[in-house]
Amino acid sequence: MQYDILIIGAGVAGLYAALNIPTDKKVLIVNKTRPWECNTYYAQGGVTTARNDADIPSHIQDTLEAGAGLCNEAAVKVLSETSQEVIHDLIARGFRFDTAENGRLLYTKEAAHSADRILHAGGDATGRYIHHFLLQHNPHPMLANATVIDFLIEDGQICGVEVLYKGERKLIFANQVILASGGVGSLYRFHTNAYSISGDIQGICVEKGIALEHMEMMQFHPTVYLGNQGVRKQLLSEALRGEGAHIEDEDGYRFLFDYDSRGELAPRDIVSRALFDYRKRTKKQIYLSFREFDTDYFHRRFPNISANLRDMGYDVPKDRVPISPAFHYAIGGIKTDLDGHVGSVKGLYAIGEAASTGVHGANRLASNSLLEGLVFARRAAHAVLADSSNACHQSFTIGTEPLFLEEDKEKKEQLRRIMWQYVSIVRTTEGLHEALEQIDAMLNSPVGRLLKLRLLTAREIVQSALKRTESIGVHYREA
Ligand SMILES: Cc1cc2nc3c(=O)[nH]c(=O)nc-3n(C[C@H](O)[C@H](O)[C@H](O)COP(=O)(O)OP(=O)(O)OC[C@H]3O[C@@H](n4cnc5c(N)ncnc54)[C@H](O)[C@@H]3O)c2cc1C
């Protein structure tokens, strides 16, 4: 199978890149499980856009401030300056954001934004609506249930990938490959991500010597309902706090103001740490309260969250819901330039949550990630079309390393516990060394390839966290 362009991942980044590549190119989109099992599908709150040209400097400023001095300013500028263009492109192609009755676009506000500039769709189902729309308009073939387990590289040029498809290993060749495989959620015990998101592509990068950057920067969401079964937890969108939901302890005390004068509207890392600290000190249960909301408005504005919580037995907005922080978003990723190019390998690109353009710095501003997926996917698509990488000549053989071993399942759970205990919201040197030791021990024991890739990514997160000794953004060192 020889393609012009191979896209790994069918979330917002992969699908919007595909939409920007004409059908005279032979393109294949590969994704790991079912096409909708991706973080894009679960995105609730919305997508940021500069409201107009006058709002661009303020959007840039908010993004840089959230990023705590670690953003690549050029990337942030590109993100904001291109935002209206990609949003208009989606609308021109027929996508409908939520509007008022007179057709005016409805903008909302989320934490650390200085203006109402978040567009949403389906109330609180923005990701699902965008994903469905992009799937419907996708002009290229897709191979689902195919997991990429290796890259084929010849003399510094990408030649294709090895996949696991229907239990068999196969080689797929391409002149250019775009990695749009998302973040690392499944490495953590509690997370909000799709189960297909486990950092295996980042693990292949480590193995091939392809640079990852800012891997210590992992974002935790403060308001997650932990009560449901399963590792993936129900997120309670930032937009709820933006529009008036309160965080309180079991006595109704709004303790967040003891930590930051912005209270519920402080950036999510500050809120996550405050929850973590308050719970540790007081042992009190923490709740999200919706009592300020009008009942009809709440059900209309947050139809999915409201239905999910009612399914779990809560009479919202009257009832408050117990919450905790959980892993949410990988800021760090595969280092790229502003066109998504992965410097060390010709023909290789990375976009979306898998990539690190430096746009989020040390902390991602709420709802900037769907926008990042759109903006950099389009730039990468244009760069790929101008890329002259040709087919490789070398012949490759299918790998022989075992993919799974019997003990992998328990080790995978162990890895999740390690990452949650030592490499989550508050980190210590001692804890990080403990994590490294345990991860190394697993890497030195017999493991299947799929677990090995997770371990390599986890190791990279721990090593980056150890290197950054100061607290900054989402990376918080207690000692
Ligand atoms: C619950 C939740 C709510 C969120 N809310 C918002 C929000 O309101 N606004 C916002 O801006 N952002 C939000 N985010 C973040 C945002 O949704 C993601 O950052 C973004 O959708 C990532 O898009 P992506 O295309 O990079 O990756 P994804 O959408 O995660 O897609 C990754 C794709 O890669 C495939 N893949 C992974 N590994 C492999 C492999 N080895 N082989 C083959 N395919 C592979 C997967 O199958 C999938 O198709 C939210 C995230 C979550 C989890």
The ligand as a Tripos MOL2 file, in Angstrom:
@<TRIPOS>MOLECULE
LIG
   53    58     1     0     0
SMALL
NO_CHARGES

@<TRIPOS>ATOM
      1 C1        -13.4900   15.5970   28.0370 C.3       1 LIG1
      2 C2        -12.7140   16.6160   27.2420 C.ar      1 LIG1
      3 C3        -13.2230   17.8910   27.0630 C.ar      1 LIG1
      4 C4        -12.5080   18.8340   26.3140 C.ar      1 LIG1
      5 N1        -13.0600   20.0580   26.0800 N.ar      1 LIG1
      6 C5        -12.4100   20.9270   25.2770 C.ar      1 LIG1
      7 C6        -13.0190   22.1550   24.8960 C.ar      1 LIG1
      8 O1        -14.1360   22.4610   25.2820 O.2       1 LIG1
      9 N2        -12.3170   22.9920   24.0780 N.ar      1 LIG1
     10 C7        -11.0660   22.6930   23.6160 C.ar      1 LIG1
     11 O2        -10.4850   23.4900   22.8860 O.2       1 LIG1
     12 N3        -10.4890   21.5070   23.9440 N.ar      1 LIG1
     13 C8        -11.1270   20.6320   24.7480 C.ar      1 LIG1
     14 N4        -10.5330   19.4480   25.0460 N.ar      1 LIG1
     15 C9         -9.2390   19.1150   24.4470 C.3       1 LIG1
     16 C10        -9.4400   18.7750   22.9800 C.3       1 LIG1
     17 O3        -10.6370   18.0470   22.8400 O.3       1 LIG1
     18 C11        -8.2810   17.9580   22.4270 C.3       1 LIG1
     19 O4         -7.0680   18.5310   22.7630 O.3       1 LIG1
     20 C12        -8.3810   17.8690   20.9110 C.3       1 LIG1
     21 O5         -9.6600   17.4420   20.5290 O.3       1 LIG1
     22 C13        -7.3150   16.9230   20.3850 C.3       1 LIG1
     23 O6         -7.5690   16.7050   19.0190 O.3       1 LIG1
     24 P1         -6.5630   15.8010   18.1820 P.3       1 LIG1
     25 O7         -7.1270   15.7260   16.8320 O.co2     1 LIG1
     26 O8         -5.1880   16.2950   18.3630 O.co2     1 LIG1
     27 O9         -6.6130   14.3800   18.9260 O.3       1 LIG1
     28 P2         -7.8430   13.4110   19.2250 P.3       1 LIG1
     29 O10        -9.1340   14.0550   18.9560 O.co2     1 LIG1
     30 O11        -7.6310   12.8450   20.5730 O.co2     1 LIG1
     31 O12        -7.6550   12.2640   18.1220 O.3       1 LIG1
     32 C14        -6.5550   11.3830   18.1780 C.3       1 LIG1
     33 C15        -6.7230   10.3350   17.1050 C.3       1 LIG1
     34 O13        -5.5090    9.5760   17.0130 O.3       1 LIG1
     35 C16        -5.8190    8.1870   16.9640 C.3       1 LIG1
     36 N5         -4.6610    7.4370   17.4950 N.ar      1 LIG1
     37 C17        -4.0750    7.5220   18.6990 C.ar      1 LIG1
     38 N6         -3.0490    6.6810   18.7900 N.ar      1 LIG1
     39 C18        -2.9920    6.0230   17.6040 C.ar      1 LIG1
     40 C19        -2.1710    4.9890   17.0860 C.ar      1 LIG1
     41 N7         -1.1650    4.4590   17.7880 N.pl3     1 LIG1
     42 N8         -2.4320    4.5210   15.8300 N.ar      1 LIG1
     43 C20        -3.4590    5.0290   15.0950 C.ar      1 LIG1
     44 N9         -4.2550    6.0260   15.5320 N.ar      1 LIG1
     45 C21        -4.0240    6.5050   16.7820 C.ar      1 LIG1
     46 C22        -7.0700    8.0560   17.8000 C.3       1 LIG1
     47 O14        -7.7390    6.8540   17.4600 O.3       1 LIG1
     48 C23        -7.8160    9.3180   17.3530 C.3       1 LIG1
     49 O15        -8.4930    9.0810   16.1420 O.3       1 LIG1
     50 C24       -11.2370   18.4900   25.7860 C.ar      1 LIG1
     51 C25       -10.7290   17.2090   25.9780 C.ar      1 LIG1
     52 C26       -11.4450   16.2740   26.6920 C.ar      1 LIG1
     53 C27       -10.8860   14.9010   26.8600 C.3       1 LIG1
@<TRIPOS>BOND
     1     1     2 1
     2     2     3 ar
     3     2    52 ar
     4     3     4 ar
     5     4     5 ar
     6     4    50 ar
     7     5     6 ar
     8     6     7 ar
     9     6    13 1
    10     7     8 2
    11     7     9 ar
    12     9    10 ar
    13    10    11 2
    14    10    12 ar
    15    12    13 ar
    16    13    14 ar
    17    14    15 1
    18    14    50 ar
    19    15    16 1
    20    16    17 1
    21    16    18 1
    22    18    19 1
    23    18    20 1
    24    20    21 1
    25    20    22 1
    26    22    23 1
    27    23    24 1
    28    24    25 2
    29    24    26 1
    30    24    27 1
    31    27    28 1
    32    28    29 2
    33    28    30 1
    34    28    31 1
    35    31    32 1
    36    32    33 1
    37    33    34 1
    38    33    48 1
    39    34    35 1
    40    35    36 1
    41    35    46 1
    42    36    37 ar
    43    36    45 ar
    44    37    38 ar
    45    38    39 ar
    46    39    40 ar
    47    39    45 ar
    48    40    41 1
    49    40    42 ar
    50    42    43 ar
    51    43    44 ar
    52    44    45 ar
    53    46    47 1
    54    46    48 1
    55    48    49 1
    56    50    51 ar
    57    51    52 ar
    58    52    53 1
@<TRIPOS>SUBSTRUCTURE
     1 LIG1         1 GROUP 0 **** ****
